[in-house]
Structures are given as C-alpha cells and as structure tokens.
Amino acid sequence: PKRVPAIVATYSSLHPLKYEQHWRENITDILQGMRRLVSKVDIDVAEAEYLELLRCEHLLKDLYPGKYIALKRSRMENSDPTHPMDYLTGVLYHIIQNAQETPLSYKIPAALNEMVSLKRSQEVLEKHQIEEQDKGRKSKKSPKTTPEKDKRKLKKDKQSYSETNPEEERFKNSDNPRSKSPDKLKDGEWTMVLFDDYLKLKSTIEFQRSKIAELTSRLTHTLNIKPTEETTYITNSDDEGRPTRLAERFAIVYEEEWNDAFDALTMTLRWGEMDAIFHLLRIVRYIYDYCETTAKEQLQMLEKVLYGPLIHPKRQYKDSNDVENLPDGQQLLMSSCAVRCAKDFRKVNAGVSVPELCLDFKDQVVRHIFKWDLDLLPAAVLNFIDKCMEIIWLMCIQEPPMVITWANDGESVNTNYYTFYSRKGEIVKQPVWPAVFLQHGGPLLTRGVVVPV
C-alpha cells in the first residue's frame, strides 16, 4: 500500500483517503502555508475547489479509464511550460500566485502544473458526460401509445388510489416548489440541491461577502467617511480593471490580436518572422513608455483643475500659480487631497481617455517615429495597437502602477519570468512578449515570451 505522508496528520482534510492516488502535495503545502496570510473564507473556497478537482479526476479514472490513461500519457509527453489562460482562474489559482513572496514560492510552478492537470481531468470528464447525455437523448425512443382500454383502467386505478390516500393526492396537486425544476421556479420559491452544491454555493457567497466588506472598508478609509447603511454595500464592480484581470487580458492579446497582426505582417506584407516579432514588441514598448508619461502629465492637470475653484470660488478658473502663495502646510494638504481625488476620479473613468490616446499615438509615434503609412497598415495591426493601448493604459493608472518588463538580447533566460517561443534554449536571441508584474518589485502575474538562441 502507498505510504501515507506525515504531513497528512496536520491537514488531513486536504488528503481524503478515497482520493489517495490523486493527492497533489505542492498545492496542499501552499494552502496550508497561506492559512495565516489569507482570509479564512478565501482558504475555504480554495480548498473546496481543490477537493472538487480531486473528485473529478477520481471519477474520470473510474468511469473512463482509457481517457484517464491517455490524458496522463499526454501530460508526460507535453513539456511546454505554458498553461492556457482558461485554467488560470479561480480562488485556488490566486492563492497559489500570492505565495510569490513567501518561503513557498519555489513550489508555485509545480503547484500550477498540478492545478492545470486536475482542471484538464475535470474538463475531459465533463466533456464525456455531456456526450453520453446527448447520446442517451438521441437513442431514447418515444413511448408507445397506450390502448384505450389500458387508459381507462389506469384512470380507474388512479382514482381509487386518490380516494384511499387523500393527503398524498392533495400534496401532489399543491403548489409545491420542490416538485418543480429549477428552470420553472418563480421568485421567492426554493428547490432542493445536493449537499455538496449547497456547501459550494455557501462558500462562494461568504467569499463574495468578505470581498464586499474588504472593498467597502478600503473605500471608506480612503474617502474618510463613516460607513452607513447606504455605503455598506458599495463595492468595486469594475472587475475588468483589476490587476489580475488586466494581466489575463494582456495574455489573451498575445494569443489572439498578436497572432492576427503577426500573420498580417508576414503573409500580407511579406515581412520576415523575426522582423515581425521585433516590431510588434517595439509597438508594445513604445505604448508602455507613452502611457507612463501621459499618466503622470494627466494627473498633474487633474490636480491643477481642483486648485483653482477652491482658491477662487467666485471667479472663472484660469491656470495660475496662486497655490504657491499659500502656507507650506496648506499646500501640502491640498496637494495630498488633490492627488487622491484625481487618482480615484481617473481610475473610475479611465476608459474615456483611450480613444484619443490611440489616435495621438498613431499620429505621433507610428506615423512620425516609425515612419509607417497608416493607410497601408493591415487592419489587424491597427487593432493590435488599440488593444494594447487600452490595457497598458489601465495598467499604468493603477495604484501603484503595474509593471511590464521584457528580456534583453544575449542574457540568460530566466524561466521564472519567461517561457519559450517555438523551441527551448538558455540564451535570449530576441524578446517576444513582456512579463507582467503587480507593481515595481511585486509578484509576477503572467510570464513573458522569448526566442532563444
């Protein structure tokens, strides 16, 4: 029999004996180590996700052993270190990523591999279960018609049964919500669910409530307001603007818009492969520098707009240096408040700036620095510029700003931060796509790509 590791004694809930062959030690080590650094609700939800993945792989092995063996063989043959972004989601993934600055950081790559392998098993299981359900529906024959004599007999038996069991018949005919399918339920009604589904829903609701409370606390602290009944439920609904989501969207740009632009340059304009890779990254680098500079300039302009009406409440505001005539303490207080308000205002309305930024970048950089004719550029390249501008702009206005970095030619490949383009190697020949970090010196969110020698 397989030896049970000593670590089971400390957190056996993560090592169910019935899933013994499917345990993932790196995931359980990180979940255990992060208990003191992450809220209990987050840990509970992550553990529920992990146990559900173990259950699915166990079912896959029992129900479809051939598919399980084929999937296991494909994992051994596939040496690509990258993972599809569809698998890099959920609370479990974010807790693994948050272990970057802990002594458990060396376990993160192995834990991600374990999580992705489990999610692949879950995906294969669900796929084959759906296929079987579809086959069952197609093969199911319509019931034969009951002869009239049998119908009369059935009706008579049913009537006599209802006379002897009036309570049960009344219950059947009553408006009982439990007898309805979930699709037919009306507001205010309820239905029965499996206990595992109930626990999963309960954990999800508790996790969402904890996030609402956390965001409300941060907002009230930032604005220095007293929480009231009206502000208790305030939350940041802009999920697309979260740093982790921005990193995911940026990775999707590489998978989709980058490939479209690359095909347009190599097939339509007949550029070489390395030339296309170089210039697409060149676009990203210039956009990043452009957004960093513009974000600082815009913040200064927003600050000045707040000064004028405060100093001259009865006059039309004109850009002036009247704030310099105020006492030093008053200047410092006004500047601090203005920066805070300007950042909050800009972050909520950040998307408004993107269209003009795209137009200005194409005119100032693409046309005058790159010397490219915009009328001759393929639509896929222009779309790539617009998408990169949108996401990188949102990265630069985060507080603190997110950071992207790219490898340099001739340096050793840091596989913690970069993966390979088409082949493996030890020395960087050319960078392809930047890595994304939460902030300067912060944890890695997504890895970049390089072409090795």
Residue, then its C-alpha position, 0 to 999 in steps of 0.5 A: p500500500k502507498r505510504v501515507p505522508a506525515i504531513v497528512a496528520t496536520y491537514s488531513s482534510l486536504h488528503p481524503l483517503k478515497y482520493e489517495q492516488h490523486w493527492r497533489e502535495n505542492i498545492t496542499d503545502i501552499l494552502q496550508g502555508m497561506r492559512r495565516l496570510v489569507s482570509k479564512v473564507d478565501i482558504d475555504v473556497a480554495e480548498a473546496e475547489y481543490l477537493e472538487l478537482l480531486r473528485c473529478e479526476h477520481l471519477l474520470k479514472d473510474l468511469y473512463p479509464g482509457k481517457y484517464i490513461a491517455l490524458k496522463r500519457s499526454r501530460m508526460e509527453n507535453s513539456d511546454p511550460t505554458h498553461p492556457m489562460d482558461y485554467l488560470t482562474g479561480v480562488l485556488y489559482h490566486i492563492i497559489q500566485n500570492a505565495q510569490e513572496t513567501p518561503l513557498s514560492y519555489k513550489i508555485p510552478a509545480a503547484l500550477n502544473e498540478m492545478v492545470s492537470l486536475k482542471r484538464s481531468q475535470e474538463v475531459l470528464e465533463k466533456h464525456q458526460i455531456e456526450e453520453q447525455d446527448k447520446g442517451r437523448k438521441s437513442k431514447k425512443s418515444p413511448k408507445t401509445t397506450p390502448e384505450k382500454d389500458k387508459r381507462k383502467l389506469k384512470k380507474d386505478k388512479q382514482s381509487y388510489s386518490e380516494t384511499n390516500p387523500e393527503e398524498e393526492r392533495f400534496k401532489n396537486s399543491d403548489n409545491p416548489r420542490s416538485k418543480s425544476p429549477d428552470k420553472l421556479k418563480d421568485g421567492e420559491w426554493t428547490m432542493v440541491l445536493f449537499d455538496d452544491y449547497l456547501k459550494l454555493k455557501s462558500t462562494i457567497e461568504f467569499q463574495r461577502s468578505k470581498i464586499a466588506e474588504l472593498t467597502s472598508r478600503l473605500t471608506h478609509t480612503l474617502n474618510i467617511k463613516p460607513t452607513e447603511e447606504t455605503t455598506y454595500i458599495t463595492n468595486s464592480d469594475d472587475e475588468g480593471r483589476p490587476t489580475r484581470l488586466a494581466e489575463r487580458f494582456a495574455i489573451v492579446y498575445e494569443e489572439e490580436w498578436n497572432d492576427a497582426f503577426d500573420a498580417l505582417t508576414m503573409t500580407l506584407r511579406w515581412g520576415e518572422m523575426d522582423a515581425i516579432f521585433h516590431l510588434l514588441r517595439i509597438v508594445r514598448y513604445i505604448y508602455d513608455y507613452c502611457e507612463t508619461t501621459a499618466k503622470e502629465q494627466l494627473q498633474m492637470l487633474e490636480k491643477v483643475l481642483y486648485g483653482p475653484l477652491i482658491h477662487p470660488k467666485r471667479q472663472y478658473k484660469d491656470s495660475n500659480d496662486v497655490e504657491n502663495l499659500p502656507d507650506g502646510q496648506q499646500l501640502l494638504m491640498s496637494s495630498c487631497a488633490v492627488r487622491c481625488a484625481k487618482d480615484f476620479r481617473k481610475v473610475n473613468a479611465g476608459v474615456s481617455v483611450p480613444e484619443l490616446c490611440l489616435d495621438f499615438k498613431d499620429q505621433v509615434v507610428r506615423h512620425i517615429f516609425k515612419w509607417d503609412l497608416d493607410l497601408l497598415p493591415a487592419a489587424v495591426l491597427n487593432f493590435i495597437d488599440k488593444c494594447m493601448e487600452i490595457i497598458w493604459l489601465m495598467c499604468i493608472q493603477e495604484p501603484p502602477m503595474v509593471i511590464t518588463w521584457a528580456n534583453d538580447g544575449e542574457s540568460v533566460n530566466t524561466n521564472y519570468y519567461t517561457f519559450y517561443s517555438r523551441k527551448g534554449e538558455i540564451v535570449k536571441q530576441p524578446v517576444w512578449p513582456a512579463v507582467f508584474l503587480q507593481h515595481g518589485g511585486p509578484l509576477l502575474t503572467r510570464g513573458v515570451v522569448v526566442p532563444v538562441 
